[in-house]
Amino acid sequence: MVLARTAAGDLAVAYLPGDGAIEVDMTRLAPSLAGRWFDPVRGRYTLIATSIENKGIRRFVPPAKGDWVLILERK
């Protein structure tokens, strides 16, 4: 898994195939990001949080088994 982010850190995206989680160094991202999961099989979003601090390492675990896309973006 690889997290891709914009230079400003205001958008980050990671594809998680199958089961698993990802740890993200939030200090490399912009403050106060909104987070959500995208289910590419069903075409649905699941909200993680509307405001995520850019402090420390944060572990993101998909809401269910299967393929997921993690999206972190500035509000």
N, C-alpha and C positions, 0 to 999 in steps of 0.2 A: 504494500500500500504506500502511496505517496500522496502527500498533501501539496496541492499547487495553490499559490497565493499571488495576488497582485503585488507590485512593488510597494504600494502604500499600505498593504496589509488590510485593506477594507473588504476584501473578498477572498475566501479560501474554499477549496473544493477537494474532496477526497472520495474515491470510489472504493467501496469495501466489498469485494466479491465473496460470496459465501458467508460463513459465520466468522465473527471476529470483532475486534474493537481497534481503536486508534488513539494514540496519545499525542496531544498537540501542545507545543510550546506556545502558550497564549501570549507571551511577552513579545513575540514576533508579529503579532497582529494588532490591528487598531482597537482602541477601547470601545466598550459597549456594543458588541456585535450581537446580532440575532442569530440563533441557530435553528436549523431544521434538518430533518432527514427526508430524502426523496426515495420512494420505492419505484424503481424503473420498470418493474414488471406490472404493477397496478396503476402507475401514473399518479400516485398520491403523495402528499406531504404530511409529515408529522412534526409538530413544533417541539423543539428542545427547550428554548428559553428566548425571551424577547430582549434580554440584556445579559450578556456574558462578559465578565471582567477579563482584562488581558493580564492576568497574573498567574505565574507558575505553569505547571504541566497539568493539563486536564485530559481525562480519559473519556472518550465518547464511545458508547455501546449502542449499536442499533436496537430499535424497539422489538425486532423479531428476527427470526432466521431468514436467510436469503441475501440477495444483493441489495446494497443500499448506497446512496450518495449523501455524504455529509456536506452541508452548505452553511458556511459562516459568513455573514455579510453585515456591513455597517447599516444601521437603521436609517 
